[in-house]
Amino acid sequence: MTPHPRQIRLGVSMIGMGYHLAAWRHPEASAGGNMELAHFVRVAQAAERGLFDMAFLADGVGIRFHDEPPGALCRTSKNVQFEPLTLLSALAMVTERVGLVATASTTYNEPYHVARKFASLDHLSGGRAGWNVVTSVTNMEAANFNLDAAPSYASRYERAAEFVEVVRGLWDSWEDDAFIRDKASGINFDQAKLHVLNHKGKHFSVRGPLNVARTPQGAPVIVQAGASDEGRELAAATADVVYAAAQTLEEARAYYASVKGRMARYGREPDALKIMPGIMAIPGATRQVAQDRYDILQELVEPIVGLGALAGSLGDLSGFDLDGPVPPPVSQRMLSRAKIFLGMAERGGLSIRQLYLAIAGGNGHRMVIGTPADIADAMEEWFLGEAADGFNILPPWLPGGLEDVVDQVVPELQRRGLYRTAYAGRTLRDHLGIAPPDNRRAVLATLQAAK
């Protein structure tokens, strides 16, 4: 089939054992895979075999699964995990094309550290690095950094906006051709092509320059997942990729239009940002086979673990009847996710038990269980309906849940001309069709010299 002029982008979220609450208990899973390098090598190589744009590592600087009610935490594998940049540096050595994206929080890092680490990963991987920009919301994380509670919502986003600006400025410290390295003359770099940032703002004072050369991509790809108004604004201004969560086509279209509609005020074209909603896809030769595969995991969800999954957004619901209605949230954490959960409960008339089983897999993201054609239909509808530029695959368990998508769904998308049949380039920006950024410091220096 003739390729469609636009192509679906695919990423995989490869945190831990997979997205399902019972992933570590799957009969074919390595129960300790979340701390096994071989596990992640197999996942990253499967993504590359499937010609995915990127493999993505979500992260938190602390254990974020709530021990509410007590005893929930010890029954889940959402407890220990590798530091993402360390792991991705190792995976860069056993892959060649797939993009490597890691989360780093703007709340408990300094811009210089983040700029240096991701620039280094971009060099080590040959231009495949991406930074997922997040703010840290939980008090559990705050307690690891000399704080009793997480900073306020407004202050976190204000700091994040300045943080991203400083990192981008540090990535512009060196021009592409700054390093001459002429042994005969003794000149290592052209002094005129080194730019000192000298940033002074409300939250940061950073002189620079960065002690890492301009990266193969010009700058690592910036990924965000903001659902709030502030998050959408930050994405429109700075992001190359946005991971979104939506249950319905209407919700996805509204989010897509909202974020893309803000870009013009920042001088950006809509296609410079790829919006990739999360989707849990469970394929099978028949719909019943697919459902049976999912039911294996559903039957392994203990009620206390299901309640723990809801606690971070809706509070501890253990005092309510599991088969009764979902009460209004008693927690003010994660407001956007609480809204998604409550919307699911209201639309489906779900009890507490039914709600935690409904989110046991995708955690509020869209789920499609069916044949490869069913899943491709679902992706195609959102892709052609201006609701998505691609999708972030959320495997129910790893690595098997990803390998099912690679082996069954990818060929169907290719048959429809909606997905690549080979990588066209080597960098993450090549895969996404996003141009390398101009070195803003170099452009400014040229303009000043021309005056």
C-alpha positions as CSV (number, residue, x, y, z in Angstrom):
1,M,0.0,0.0,0.0
2,T,1.2,3.5,-0.7
3,P,2.5,5.2,2.4
4,H,0.2,7.8,3.9
5,P,1.9,11.3,3.8
6,R,1.9,11.3,7.6
7,Q,3.2,8.4,9.5
8,I,2.2,7.2,13.0
9,R,4.9,7.6,15.6
10,L,5.4,5.0,18.3
11,G,7.1,5.0,21.6
12,V,7.1,2.4,24.4
13,S,6.9,3.1,28.1
14,M,9.2,0.5,29.6
15,I,9.2,1.2,33.3
16,G,9.7,-1.8,35.5
17,M,7.8,-4.9,34.7
18,G,5.0,-3.2,32.7
19,Y,2.0,-1.1,33.3
20,H,-0.4,-3.6,34.8
21,L,-0.6,-3.8,38.6
22,A,0.1,-7.5,38.5
23,A,2.7,-7.5,35.7
24,W,5.4,-9.1,37.9
25,R,3.1,-12.0,38.7
26,H,2.6,-12.9,35.0
27,P,3.5,-16.6,34.5
28,E,6.1,-15.7,31.9
29,A,7.6,-12.7,33.6
30,S,10.9,-12.6,35.5
31,A,9.6,-11.5,38.9
32,G,12.7,-9.3,39.5
33,G,13.1,-8.0,36.0
34,N,12.8,-4.4,37.2
35,M,16.4,-4.7,38.5
36,E,17.8,-6.9,35.7
37,L,19.7,-5.3,32.8
38,A,19.0,-8.3,30.5
39,H,15.3,-7.6,30.9
40,F,15.6,-4.0,29.6
41,V,18.0,-5.0,26.8
42,R,15.3,-7.4,25.5
43,V,12.7,-4.6,25.8
44,A,14.8,-2.0,24.0
45,Q,15.8,-4.4,21.3
46,A,12.2,-5.3,20.7
47,A,11.3,-1.7,20.3
48,E,14.0,-1.2,17.8
49,R,12.9,-4.3,15.9
50,G,9.5,-2.7,15.8
51,L,11.0,0.5,14.3
52,F,9.8,2.5,17.3
53,D,10.7,6.1,17.5
54,M,11.7,5.8,21.1
55,A,11.9,3.8,24.3
56,F,10.8,5.9,27.3
57,L,11.6,5.5,31.0
58,A,9.3,7.2,33.4
59,D,10.8,7.9,36.8
60,G,10.3,9.3,40.3
61,V,12.9,10.2,42.9
62,G,11.3,7.9,45.5
63,I,8.8,5.1,45.9
64,R,5.5,6.6,44.7
65,F,3.1,3.7,45.1
66,H,1.0,4.5,48.2
67,D,1.0,2.1,51.1
68,E,-2.7,2.9,51.6
69,P,-4.2,0.8,52.9
70,P,-1.2,-0.6,54.8
71,G,0.2,-3.7,53.1
72,A,-0.4,-2.5,49.6
73,L,3.2,-1.6,48.8
74,C,4.7,-4.9,49.6
75,R,2.4,-6.6,47.1
76,T,3.5,-4.6,44.1
77,S,6.7,-4.4,42.0
78,K,6.4,-0.6,41.8
79,N,9.1,-0.2,44.3
80,V,12.7,-0.3,43.0
81,Q,14.1,0.7,39.6
82,F,17.3,1.7,37.9
83,E,18.3,5.4,37.7
84,P,17.1,6.2,34.1
85,L,20.1,7.9,32.6
86,T,22.5,5.2,33.9
87,L,20.2,2.5,32.4
88,L,19.8,4.3,29.0
89,S,23.6,4.8,28.7
90,A,23.9,1.0,29.0
91,L,21.1,0.4,26.4
92,A,22.7,2.9,24.0
93,M,25.5,0.3,23.6
94,V,23.2,-2.6,22.6
95,T,20.9,-0.6,20.2
96,E,21.6,1.5,17.1
97,R,18.5,3.5,16.1
98,V,15.7,3.6,18.7
99,G,15.4,6.9,20.7
100,L,16.2,6.8,24.4
101,V,14.1,9.1,26.6
102,A,14.4,9.5,30.3
103,T,12.5,11.5,33.0
104,A,14.3,14.0,35.1
105,S,12.5,16.3,37.5
106,T,12.9,20.0,37.5
107,T,11.9,20.1,41.2
108,Y,14.8,18.2,42.7
109,N,17.6,18.7,40.1
110,E,19.7,21.7,39.0
111,P,19.7,22.7,35.3
112,Y,23.4,22.3,34.8
113,H,23.3,18.6,36.0
114,V,20.4,17.8,33.7
115,A,21.9,19.7,30.7
116,R,25.2,17.8,31.1
117,K,23.7,14.4,31.6
118,F,21.4,14.5,28.6
119,A,24.0,16.1,26.3
120,S,26.3,13.2,27.3
121,L,23.6,10.6,26.5
122,D,23.0,12.3,23.2
123,H,26.7,11.9,22.3
124,L,27.0,8.3,23.6
125,S,23.9,7.2,21.7
126,G,24.8,9.0,18.4
127,G,21.9,11.5,18.7
128,R,19.1,9.5,20.3
129,A,18.5,11.2,23.6
130,G,15.3,12.8,24.9
131,W,14.5,14.5,28.2
132,N,11.0,14.0,29.7
133,V,10.4,17.1,31.7
134,V,8.3,16.7,34.9
135,T,7.7,18.4,38.2
136,S,7.6,16.2,41.3
137,V,4.3,16.1,43.1
138,T,4.4,13.7,45.9
139,N,5.3,14.3,49.5
140,M,7.2,11.0,49.6
141,E,9.7,12.4,47.1
142,A,9.9,15.8,48.9
143,A,10.9,13.9,52.1
144,N,14.0,12.7,50.2
145,F,15.2,16.3,49.6
146,N,15.0,18.0,53.0
147,L,11.3,19.0,52.6
148,D,8.2,18.0,54.5
149,A,5.9,18.5,51.5
150,A,6.1,19.0,47.8
151,P,6.3,22.7,46.6
152,S,3.0,24.3,45.5
153,Y,1.6,23.6,42.1
154,A,2.2,27.2,40.9
155,S,5.8,27.3,42.2
156,R,6.7,24.0,40.6
157,Y,5.6,25.1,37.2
158,E,7.2,28.5,37.5
159,R,10.5,26.8,38.4
160,A,10.1,24.3,35.6
161,A,9.6,27.0,32.9
162,E,12.8,28.7,34.0
163,F,14.6,25.4,34.4
164,V,13.9,24.4,30.8
165,E,15.0,27.8,29.5
166,V,18.4,27.5,31.4
167,V,19.0,23.9,30.1
168,R,18.3,25.0,26.5
169,G,20.6,27.9,27.0
170,L,23.4,25.6,28.2
171,W,22.9,23.3,25.3
172,D,23.7,26.3,23.1
173,S,27.1,26.9,24.8
174,W,29.1,25.6,21.8
175,E,28.4,26.1,18.1
176,D,28.4,23.0,15.9
177,D,31.9,23.7,14.4
178,A,33.5,25.3,17.5
179,F,36.1,22.6,17.9
180,I,39.0,22.9,15.5
181,R,41.4,20.6,17.3
182,D,44.3,21.6,15.1
183,K,47.4,19.9,16.5
184,A,49.8,21.9,14.3
185,S,48.6,25.3,15.4
186,G,47.7,24.3,18.9
187,I,44.2,25.7,18.6
188,N,41.6,23.4,20.1
189,F,38.5,25.5,19.7
190,D,37.4,28.8,18.1
191,Q,36.9,31.2,21.0
192,A,34.2,33.1,19.0
193,K,32.1,30.0,19.0
194,L,31.9,29.5,22.7
195,H,28.9,31.3,24.4
196,V,28.6,31.9,28.1
197,L,25.0,31.8,29.3
198,N,25.2,34.2,32.3
199,H,21.6,33.5,33.3
200,K,20.2,35.3,36.3
201,G,16.5,34.7,37.1
202,K,14.1,34.2,40.0
203,H,15.0,30.6,40.7
204,F,18.5,30.1,39.1
205,S,21.8,31.9,38.6
206,V,23.8,29.9,36.1
207,R,26.9,31.2,34.4
208,G,27.9,28.3,32.1
209,P,29.2,27.4,29.6
210,L,28.3,23.7,29.6
211,N,31.4,21.4,29.5
212,V,29.9,19.1,26.9
213,A,30.1,19.9,23.2
214,R,27.0,20.7,21.1
215,T,25.2,17.4,20.7
216,P,24.6,15.3,17.5
217,Q,20.9,16.5,17.5
218,G,21.7,20.1,18.2
219,A,19.8,19.5,21.4
220,P,18.2,16.4,22.9
221,V,14.5,16.1,22.2
222,I,12.2,17.6,24.9
223,V,9.2,15.5,26.0
224,Q,6.5,16.6,28.4
225,A,3.2,15.2,29.7
226,G,1.4,18.2,31.0
227,A,-2.4,17.9,31.2
228,S,-3.0,21.1,33.2
229,D,-3.3,24.5,31.6
230,E,0.2,25.4,32.8
231,G,1.5,22.1,31.5
232,R,-0.1,22.7,28.1
233,E,1.4,26.1,27.9
234,L,4.9,24.9,28.7
235,A,4.5,22.1,26.1
236,A,3.4,24.6,23.4
237,A,6.4,26.7,24.2
238,T,9.2,24.2,24.5
239,A,8.2,20.5,23.9
240,D,9.0,18.4,20.9
241,V,6.8,15.5,22.1
242,V,3.9,15.4,24.5
243,Y,2.6,12.2,26.2
244,A,-1.1,12.6,26.9
245,A,-3.8,10.6,28.6
246,A,-7.3,10.4,27.1
247,Q,-10.1,7.9,27.2
248,T,-12.3,9.1,24.3
249,L,-11.8,10.5,20.8
250,E,-13.5,13.8,21.9
251,E,-11.1,14.3,24.8
252,A,-8.1,13.5,22.7
253,R,-9.2,15.9,20.0
254,A,-9.8,18.7,22.5
255,Y,-6.4,18.2,24.1
256,Y,-4.7,18.0,20.6
257,A,-6.3,21.3,19.5
258,S,-5.7,23.0,22.8
259,V,-1.9,22.4,22.8
260,K,-1.3,22.9,19.1
261,G,-3.5,26.0,19.1
262,R,-1.1,27.7,21.6
263,M,2.1,27.2,19.5
264,A,1.7,30.1,17.1
265,R,2.2,32.6,20.0
266,Y,5.7,31.1,20.4
267,G,6.5,31.2,16.7
268,R,6.2,27.5,16.3
269,E,4.4,25.4,13.6
270,P,2.0,22.7,14.8
271,D,3.9,19.8,13.2
272,A,7.0,20.8,15.3
273,L,5.3,19.1,18.2
274,K,4.2,15.4,18.2
275,I,1.3,14.5,20.5
276,M,1.4,10.8,21.5
277,P,-1.4,9.6,23.8
278,G,-0.8,6.5,25.9
279,I,-2.5,3.3,24.8
280,M,-2.5,-0.2,26.2
281,A,-2.8,-2.6,23.3
282,I,-3.5,-6.3,24.0
283,P,-3.6,-8.1,20.6
284,G,-4.6,-11.7,19.9
285,A,-5.5,-13.9,17.0
286,T,-9.2,-13.4,18.0
287,R,-10.9,-11.0,20.4
288,Q,-11.4,-13.8,22.8
289,V,-7.8,-14.8,22.7
290,A,-6.8,-11.2,23.4
291,Q,-9.3,-11.0,26.3
292,D,-8.0,-14.2,27.8
293,R,-4.5,-12.8,27.7
294,Y,-5.6,-9.8,29.6
295,D,-7.7,-11.7,32.1
296,I,-4.6,-13.7,33.2
297,L,-3.4,-10.4,34.8
298,Q,-6.7,-9.2,36.0
299,E,-7.2,-12.3,38.1
300,L,-3.9,-11.6,39.8
301,V,-4.9,-8.1,41.1
302,E,-5.4,-8.3,44.9
303,P,-8.0,-5.8,46.3
304,I,-5.4,-4.1,48.5
305,V,-3.2,-3.4,45.5
306,G,-6.1,-2.0,43.5
307,L,-6.9,0.3,46.4
308,G,-3.3,1.4,46.5
309,A,-3.4,2.3,42.9
310,L,-6.3,4.6,43.5
311,A,-4.9,6.1,46.7
312,G,-2.5,8.5,45.1
313,S,-5.3,10.3,43.3
314,L,-8.5,9.6,45.3
315,G,-7.2,8.9,48.8
316,D,-7.5,5.8,50.9
317,L,-10.9,4.2,50.0
318,S,-10.5,1.1,52.1
319,G,-13.2,2.3,54.5
320,F,-15.8,2.2,51.7
321,D,-17.7,-0.7,50.3
322,L,-15.6,-2.1,47.4
323,D,-18.8,-2.8,45.5
324,G,-20.3,0.6,46.2
325,P,-20.0,3.8,44.2
326,V,-16.7,5.8,44.0
327,P,-16.8,8.7,46.5
328,P,-15.6,12.2,45.8
329,P,-11.8,12.5,46.1
330,V,-10.4,13.1,49.6
331,S,-6.9,13.8,48.2
332,Q,-5.7,16.9,46.4
333,R,-2.7,15.2,44.8
334,M,-2.6,14.5,41.1
335,L,-5.7,16.4,40.2
336,S,-5.6,15.7,36.5
337,R,-5.4,11.9,37.1
338,A,-8.2,12.1,39.7
339,K,-10.4,13.7,37.1
340,I,-9.7,10.9,34.6
341,F,-10.5,8.2,37.2
342,L,-13.7,9.9,38.3
343,G,-14.8,10.4,34.7
344,M,-14.3,6.7,34.0
345,A,-16.4,5.8,37.1
346,E,-19.2,8.2,36.2
347,R,-19.4,7.2,32.5
348,G,-19.4,3.4,33.3
349,G,-21.3,3.5,36.6
350,L,-18.3,1.7,38.1
351,S,-17.9,0.6,41.7
352,I,-14.6,1.0,43.5
353,R,-13.7,-2.6,42.7
354,Q,-14.6,-2.1,39.0
355,L,-12.7,1.2,38.9
356,Y,-9.4,-0.3,40.2
357,L,-9.8,-3.2,37.8
358,A,-10.4,-0.8,35.0
359,I,-7.2,1.2,35.7
360,A,-5.2,-1.9,36.7
361,G,-3.7,-1.9,33.2
362,G,-3.5,1.5,31.7
363,N,-3.7,3.7,34.8
364,G,-6.3,5.9,33.2
365,H,-5.0,5.6,29.6
366,R,-6.9,4.2,26.8
367,M,-7.0,0.4,26.5
368,V,-7.8,-1.6,23.3
369,I,-8.1,-5.4,23.6
370,G,-8.7,-7.3,20.3
371,T,-7.3,-8.4,17.0
372,P,-4.3,-6.6,15.4
373,A,-6.9,-5.1,13.0
374,D,-9.0,-3.9,15.9
375,I,-6.0,-2.1,17.5
376,A,-4.9,-0.7,14.2
377,D,-8.4,0.6,13.6
378,A,-8.3,2.4,17.0
379,M,-5.0,4.0,16.3
380,E,-6.0,5.0,12.7
381,E,-9.2,6.7,13.9
382,W,-7.3,8.9,16.4
383,F,-4.4,9.5,14.0
384,L,-6.6,10.6,11.1
385,G,-9.1,12.4,13.3
386,E,-6.6,15.0,14.6
387,A,-6.4,13.4,18.1
388,A,-2.9,12.0,17.9
389,D,0.4,12.1,15.9
390,G,1.3,8.7,17.3
391,F,1.1,6.6,20.5
392,N,3.0,5.7,23.6
393,I,2.6,1.9,23.9
394,L,1.9,0.9,27.5
395,P,2.6,-2.9,27.6
396,P,0.6,-4.8,30.3
397,W,3.7,-6.8,31.1
398,L,7.3,-6.8,29.8
399,P,8.8,-7.8,27.5
400,G,6.0,-10.1,26.2
401,G,3.3,-7.4,26.0
402,L,5.6,-5.2,23.8
403,E,6.7,-8.1,21.6
404,D,3.0,-8.9,20.9
405,V,2.5,-5.4,19.6
406,V,5.7,-5.5,17.5
407,D,4.9,-8.9,16.0
408,Q,1.2,-8.4,15.4
409,V,0.1,-4.8,15.3
410,V,3.1,-3.2,13.6
411,P,2.7,-5.4,10.4
412,E,-0.9,-4.3,10.2
413,L,-0.1,-0.6,10.4
414,Q,2.6,-1.1,7.8
415,R,0.1,-2.9,5.5
416,R,-2.1,0.2,5.8
417,G,0.7,2.5,4.8
418,L,0.5,4.2,8.2
419,Y,3.9,3.2,9.6
420,R,7.5,3.1,8.4
421,T,9.0,-0.1,7.0
422,A,12.6,1.0,7.8
423,Y,14.2,3.8,9.7
424,A,15.0,6.7,7.5
425,G,17.6,8.3,9.7
426,R,19.7,7.7,12.8
427,T,18.7,10.3,15.3
428,L,15.5,10.6,17.4
429,R,14.8,13.9,15.6
430,D,15.1,12.1,12.3
431,H,12.5,9.5,13.4
432,L,10.1,12.2,14.6
433,G,10.6,14.5,11.6
434,I,11.6,17.4,13.8
435,A,14.5,19.6,12.6
436,P,17.5,20.3,14.9
437,P,17.1,23.6,16.7
438,D,19.1,26.7,15.8
439,N,21.8,27.6,18.2
440,R,20.1,30.7,19.6
441,R,23.3,32.1,21.1
442,A,25.0,31.8,17.8
443,V,22.1,33.5,16.0
444,L,22.2,36.4,18.5
445,A,25.9,36.8,18.2
446,T,25.6,37.0,14.4
447,L,22.9,39.6,14.6
448,Q,24.9,41.7,17.0
449,A,28.0,41.5,14.8
450,A,25.9,42.6,11.8
451,K,24.8,45.8,13.5
